[in-house]
Amino acid sequence: LQPRVSSPAAPSLAMVRISVLNDCLRSIFNAEKRGKRQVLVRPASKVIIKFLQQMMKHGYIGEFEVVDDHRSGKIVVELIGRINKCGVISPRFDVCHSDIEQWVVNLLPARQFGHIILTTSLGIMDHEEAKRKQTGGKVLGFFY
């Protein structure tokens, strides 16, 4: 019997990040459930920052700070205890502006409660702004 030596051509079994936005929202939601006051999110991305800006604009999170560590970056998010649920819609389905109302009915618990975030040709915005601007796009996620 010969000892088995792993060859350099053998694939390494490292975890691969599929969706950094999903990781971010999951860690925010878990910290919120645990009653934490702040949470460290990594890695940072432009989409995560825009999503968090929408959450902050609607008063679901406090301030957040982007920490540049000369790698992928980190974000420290202040929590205020208002998030009941947040999540990513994967795959990013196409939505025309006439179908936004149906997505609101399917995803959110009530009409005047919660927000769906879309990425459009005019930037990342919530569903109300997309309806006002009469533009469609792809669904990123939701929070309420």
C-alpha positions as CSV (number, residue, x, y, z in Angstrom):
1,L,0.0,0.0,0.0
2,Q,1.3,3.4,-0.9
3,P,0.3,6.6,0.9
4,R,-2.1,8.8,-1.0
5,V,-0.6,12.2,-1.9
6,S,-2.9,14.8,-3.2
7,S,-1.8,15.9,-6.6
8,P,-1.7,19.6,-7.4
9,A,-4.3,19.0,-10.2
10,A,-6.8,17.8,-7.6
11,P,-9.6,20.3,-7.1
12,S,-9.6,22.1,-3.8
13,L,-12.9,22.0,-1.9
14,A,-13.1,25.7,-1.0
15,M,-16.5,27.4,-0.5
16,V,-17.5,29.8,-3.3
17,R,-19.6,32.9,-2.7
18,I,-22.6,32.7,-5.0
19,S,-24.4,35.9,-4.0
20,V,-22.7,38.6,-1.9
21,L,-26.0,40.5,-1.6
22,N,-27.7,37.4,-0.2
23,D,-24.8,36.9,2.3
24,C,-25.2,40.6,3.3
25,L,-28.9,40.5,3.8
26,R,-28.8,37.2,5.6
27,S,-26.2,38.4,8.1
28,I,-28.2,41.7,8.7
29,F,-31.4,39.7,9.2
30,N,-29.7,37.2,11.6
31,A,-28.1,40.0,13.6
32,E,-31.5,41.8,13.8
33,K,-33.2,38.6,15.1
34,R,-30.5,38.3,17.8
35,G,-31.0,41.9,18.8
36,K,-27.6,43.2,17.9
37,R,-27.0,46.9,17.5
38,Q,-24.5,46.7,14.6
39,V,-23.3,44.1,12.1
40,L,-20.1,43.7,10.0
41,V,-20.8,42.8,6.4
42,R,-18.1,41.5,4.0
43,P,-17.3,41.7,1.2
44,A,-18.6,45.1,0.1
45,S,-19.9,45.8,-3.4
46,K,-21.6,48.7,-5.2
47,V,-24.9,46.8,-5.4
48,I,-24.8,46.2,-1.6
49,I,-24.1,49.8,-0.9
50,K,-27.0,51.0,-3.1
51,F,-29.3,48.4,-1.5
52,L,-28.3,49.6,2.0
53,Q,-28.8,53.3,0.9
54,Q,-32.4,52.4,0.0
55,M,-32.9,50.7,3.3
56,M,-31.5,53.7,5.1
57,K,-33.6,56.1,3.1
58,H,-36.8,54.3,4.2
59,G,-35.6,54.1,7.8
60,Y,-35.0,50.4,8.2
61,I,-31.4,50.7,9.2
62,G,-29.3,53.5,10.7
63,E,-26.0,54.8,9.3
64,F,-23.5,52.4,7.6
65,E,-19.8,52.9,7.1
66,V,-17.7,51.4,4.4
67,V,-14.3,50.2,5.7
68,D,-11.6,50.0,3.0
69,D,-9.2,47.2,3.9
70,H,-7.4,47.2,0.5
71,R,-9.2,43.9,-0.3
72,S,-12.9,43.5,-1.0
73,G,-13.9,46.0,1.7
74,K,-16.2,45.7,4.7
75,I,-19.4,47.5,5.8
76,V,-20.4,48.2,9.4
77,V,-24.2,48.6,9.5
78,E,-26.1,50.2,12.5
79,L,-29.3,48.3,13.2
80,I,-32.4,50.0,14.7
81,G,-34.6,47.0,15.1
82,R,-37.1,47.7,12.3
83,I,-36.4,44.9,9.8
84,N,-38.9,42.0,10.0
85,K,-37.6,40.3,6.9
86,C,-35.3,41.0,4.0
87,G,-34.1,38.8,1.2
88,V,-32.8,38.4,-2.3
89,I,-34.8,37.3,-5.3
90,S,-32.7,34.9,-7.3
91,P,-32.7,34.7,-10.3
92,R,-33.1,38.4,-11.0
93,F,-36.5,38.3,-12.8
94,D,-37.4,40.8,-15.4
95,V,-40.2,43.1,-14.4
96,C,-42.0,45.6,-16.7
97,H,-43.6,48.6,-14.9
98,S,-47.1,47.2,-15.4
99,D,-46.1,44.0,-13.5
100,I,-44.6,45.7,-10.5
101,E,-48.0,45.7,-8.7
102,Q,-48.3,41.9,-9.0
103,W,-44.8,41.5,-7.5
104,V,-45.8,43.8,-4.6
105,V,-48.8,41.6,-3.9
106,N,-46.7,38.4,-4.0
107,L,-43.7,39.5,-2.0
108,L,-44.9,42.1,0.6
109,P,-47.2,41.5,3.5
110,A,-49.4,44.6,2.8
111,R,-49.8,47.3,0.2
112,Q,-48.4,50.2,2.2
113,F,-45.7,48.1,3.9
114,G,-42.3,47.2,2.7
115,H,-40.3,47.8,-0.4
116,I,-39.1,45.8,-3.4
117,I,-35.7,46.9,-4.8
118,L,-35.3,46.9,-8.6
119,T,-32.2,47.5,-10.7
120,T,-33.2,49.6,-13.7
121,S,-31.5,51.4,-16.5
122,L,-32.0,54.5,-14.3
123,G,-30.2,53.0,-11.4
124,I,-31.2,50.9,-8.3
125,M,-34.5,52.1,-6.8
126,D,-37.5,50.9,-4.9
127,H,-40.7,49.8,-6.6
128,E,-42.6,53.1,-5.9
129,E,-39.9,55.2,-7.6
130,A,-39.9,52.8,-10.6
131,K,-43.7,53.2,-10.9
132,R,-43.4,57.0,-10.8
133,K,-40.6,57.0,-13.4
134,Q,-42.6,54.3,-15.4
135,T,-39.6,52.0,-15.8
136,G,-39.1,48.3,-15.4
137,G,-36.0,46.3,-14.6
138,K,-34.8,43.3,-12.7
139,V,-35.9,42.4,-9.1
140,L,-32.9,42.5,-6.7
141,G,-34.7,41.9,-3.4
142,F,-37.1,43.1,-0.8
143,F,-37.4,44.3,2.9
144,Y,-40.1,45.0,5.3
